[in-house]
Amino acid sequence: MVDLDGLPLRADLRGQRPYGAPQLDVPVRLNVNENPYPPSAALVADLAAAVAAVGGSLNRYPDREARALRTALGAYLARQEGVTLPVEGLWAANGSNEVMLQLLQAFGGPGRCALGFAPTYSMYPDYCRDTFTRYVTVDREPDFGIDPDHAVAAVREHDPSVVLLASPNNPTGTALPLAVVEAVCAATRGVVVVDEAYAEFRRPGTPSALTLLADQPRLVVTRTMSKAFALAGARVGYLAASPAVVDAVRLVRLPYHLSAVTQAVAAAALARADELLAAVDALRAERDRLVTWLRDRGHDVADSDANFVLVGTFADRHAVWQGLLDRGVLVRETGPVGWLRVSVGTPTEMAAFRSALEEVTR
């Protein structure tokens, strides 16, 4: 038998831990920003039919370009966002995680750096580590926004080949004004990636960076079907960008990276977008009620355009986290010191969270 110490593991991986939030069997799981509403019986039937339709040809490789799925994604964005994109400007992969990794493979690498704005998504350093890209961060403002002048100064200082702008940001829920994105695009020689994994949950009037694509050839907008489409278990993410960016990503993608089953399931879900987005409306309303309730009780809460809320500040956040867990409620201990992130669940789950938090902080 051999352990890690006996293997020729890369030096920069020694002592590291795999990414992952706790997966605990508790009654109320509010720690990984999942959609709490499972697919309807009608959608499950559609998914089963879609899988059955491709089942007889699984002895063959799938369409490695996933053109039918990319076309369906383009139709969805045209209806939902009013943005018309050619199929050549869309790309799909196994979750937005793989999309982001492909972008770093294509545009990062030795001798290059990626710029982020902390606190932000905890996987960004891992994408950079895995592609031998130096990762640098500058701090966000006290309200977790990004000042465009500070962002431009950081770009000029570090000259990144990739700039990572999460909007809405994880773990804070903060959405960015388009002026920030435009300022960064004007200042950098690299690609600017706006990570919109939670875009469907944004409040009315909050714009999407998709509207900038026509005028910004080095802008990339990434999204996922894990959240709004309740497909976390299917692993489907995508990007929208110029066709040249998609061509660059195609250079590094693995052959047949998106299975025929995944493509079929994603297309079936897109066909029921209106049904799924109705649940998104309910989650937005539940989020706003939670924000109001927390603030009424004296807690600090970051403005959220996502399906989660960052709440603080706690003198001992781990004790609060453990107290909630002891009462059957699992939240995420992440982000700035003193804060906890709470995913928005069903009304029943949120009632359980509110009751548990009042007991823990009494």
Long-range contacts (C-beta under 8 A, 24 or more apart in sequence): 12-129, 13-129, 19-122, 19-123, 19-126, 21-332, 21-334, 22-330, 24-325, 24-330, 26-325, 26-328, 26-329, 26-330, 27-328, 27-329, 27-352, 28-328, 28-329, 28-330, 28-345, 28-349, 28-352, 28-353, 29-330, 29-343, 29-345, 30-329, 30-330, 30-331, 30-332, 30-342, 30-343, 30-344, 30-345, 30-349, 30-353, 31-330, 31-331, 31-332, 31-341, 31-343, 32-232, 32-332, 32-343, 33-170, 33-198, 33-227, 33-306, 33-307, 33-308, 33-343, 34-226, 34-227, 34-230, 34-232, 34-343, 35-226, 35-227, 35-228, 35-229, 35-230, 35-232, 35-279, 35-283, 35-307, 36-283, 36-343, 36-344, 36-345, 36-346, 36-349, 37-230, 37-279, 37-282, 37-283, 37-346, 38-230, 39-230, 39-231, 39-269, 40-272, 40-275, 42-272, 42-275, 43-268, 43-269, 43-272, 43-275, 43-276, 46-268, 46-271, 46-272, 47-265, 47-268, 47-269, 49-268, 50-264, 50-265, 50-267, 50-268, 51-261, 51-264, 51-265, 53-264, 54-260, 54-261, 54-263, 54-264, 57-260, 58-260, 58-261, 61-255, 61-256, 62-256, 62-258, 62-259, 62-260, 62-263, 63-260, 63-263, 64-255, 64-256, 64-257, 64-258, 65-250, 66-92, 66-258, 66-263, 68-263, 68-267, 69-258, 69-263, 69-266, 69-267, 70-238, 72-266, 72-267, 72-270, 72-271, 73-238, 73-270, 75-270, 76-270, 76-273, 77-210, 77-240, 79-273, 80-200, 80-273, 80-277, 81-208, 81-210, 81-211, 82-211, 83-208, 83-210, 83-211, 83-213, 83-240, 85-210, 85-213, 85-240, 86-243, 88-243, 88-246, 89-213, 89-240, 89-241, 89-242, 89-243, 89-245, 89-246, 90-238, 90-239, 90-240, 90-246, 91-238, 91-239, 91-241, 91-246, 91-249, 91-250, 92-236, 92-237, 92-238, 92-258, 92-263, 92-266, 93-237, 93-238, 93-253, 93-257, 93-258, 94-235, 94-236, 94-237, 94-257, 94-258, 94-262, 95-224, 95-226, 95-235, 95-236, 95-237, 96-195, 96-197, 96-222, 96-223, 96-224, 96-226, 96-237, 96-238, 96-239, 97-123, 97-237, 98-235, 98-237, 98-257, 99-222, 99-237, 99-238, 99-239, 99-249, 100-124, 100-127, 100-193, 100-195, 100-222, 101-127, 101-130, 101-131, 102-249, 102-252, 102-253, 103-162, 103-191, 103-193, 103-220, 103-222, 103-239, 103-249, 104-128, 104-130, 104-131, 104-133, 104-162, 105-131, 105-252, 106-248, 106-249, 106-251, 106-252, 107-161, 107-162, 107-190, 107-191, 107-248, 108-132, 108-133, 108-161, 108-162, 109-133, 109-161, 112-160, 112-161, 112-162, 113-158, 113-159, 113-160, 113-161, 113-162, 114-160, 114-161, 114-162, 114-163, 114-164, 115-154, 115-155, 115-158, 115-160, 115-162, 115-163, 115-164, 116-163, 116-164, 117-146, 117-151, 117-154, 117-164, 117-165, 117-169, 119-144, 119-169, 119-171, 119-172, 119-335, 119-336, 120-164, 120-166, 120-169, 120-170, 121-164, 121-166, 121-169, 121-170, 121-171, 121-195, 122-334, 124-164, 133-161, 133-162, 136-160, 140-169, 140-172, 140-174, 143-174, 143-302, 143-303, 144-169, 144-172, 144-174, 144-302, 144-310, 145-174, 145-176, 145-180, 146-176, 146-180, 148-179, 148-180, 148-183, 148-184, 149-183, 151-180, 151-183, 151-184, 151-187, 152-183, 152-184, 152-186, 152-187, 155-184, 155-187, 155-188, 156-187, 159-188, 159-189, 159-190, 160-188, 160-190, 161-189, 161-190, 161-191, 162-190, 162-191, 162-193, 163-188, 163-190, 163-191, 163-192, 163-193, 164-193, 164-195, 165-192, 165-193, 165-194, 165-195, 165-209, 166-194, 166-195, 166-197, 167-194, 167-195, 167-196, 167-199, 167-209, 168-196, 168-197, 168-198, 168-199, 168-201, 168-202, 168-304, 168-305, 168-306, 169-306, 170-197, 170-198, 170-306, 170-308, 171-308, 171-310, 171-332, 171-334, 171-335, 171-339, 171-341, 172-302, 172-304, 172-310, 172-335, 173-198, 173-302, 173-303, 173-304, 173-305, 173-306, 173-308, 173-309, 173-310, 174-302, 174-303, 174-304, 174-305, 175-202, 175-203, 175-206, 175-305, 176-209, 177-207, 178-207, 178-209, 178-211, 178-212, 181-209, 181-212, 181-216, 181-219, 182-212, 182-216, 185-212, 185-216, 185-218, 185-219, 188-218, 190-218, 191-218, 191-219, 191-220, 191-245, 192-216, 192-218, 192-219, 192-220, 193-220, 193-221, 193-222, 194-219, 194-220, 194-221, 194-222, 195-222, 196-221, 196-222, 196-223, 197-222, 197-223, 197-224, 197-226, 197-227, 197-237, 198-227, 198-305, 198-306, 198-307, 198-308, 199-223, 199-228, 200-227, 200-228, 200-277, 200-280, 201-227, 201-228, 201-280, 201-283, 201-284, 201-287, 201-305, 201-306, 201-307, 202-305, 202-306, 203-284, 203-305, 206-305, 210-240, 213-240, 213-241, 213-242, 217-242, 217-244, 218-242, 218-245, 220-245, 225-266, 225-269, 227-307, 228-276, 228-277, 228-280, 229-269, 229-270, 229-273, 229-276, 230-276, 230-279, 231-265, 231-266, 231-269, 234-262, 234-265, 234-266, 234-269, 235-262, 236-262, 236-265, 236-266, 280-307, 283-307, 283-344, 286-344, 286-345, 286-346, 286-347, 286-350, 287-344, 289-350, 290-342, 290-344, 290-350, 290-354, 293-354, 297-358, 300-339, 307-343, 307-344, 308-341, 308-342, 308-343, 308-344, 309-341, 309-342, 309-344, 310-335, 310-339, 310-340, 310-341, 310-342, 311-339, 311-340, 311-341, 311-342, 312-336, 312-338, 312-339, 312-340, 313-338, 313-339, 314-338, 314-339, 314-340, 314-361, 320-357, 320-360, 320-361, 323-356, 323-359, 323-360, 324-353, 324-356, 324-357, 324-360, 327-352, 327-355, 327-356, 327-359, 327-360, 328-352, 328-356, 329-353, 329-356
